[in-house]
């Protein structure tokens, strides 16, 4: 992506977890629960769940969807990197 000049954001695992409403050191199971509560999405794979949250972060950076105050703070930190 860098060599091709495509912009991207690096989202640390703790930022991904916090974006869901969980703590930065939350378990995969806790993340799955928070994702279901916040967006109504569930999947058997933790990787798919993480990808879903990354998609929500991408949507939020484009101004799509509703973003809470704490999510705005996470987005600001992600954009600084």
Buried (B, 14 or more C-beta within 10 A) or exposed (E): EEEEEEEEEEBEEBBBBBBBBBEEEBEEEBBBBBBBEBBEBEBEEEEEBBEBBBEBBEEBEEEEEEBEEEBEBBBEBBEEE
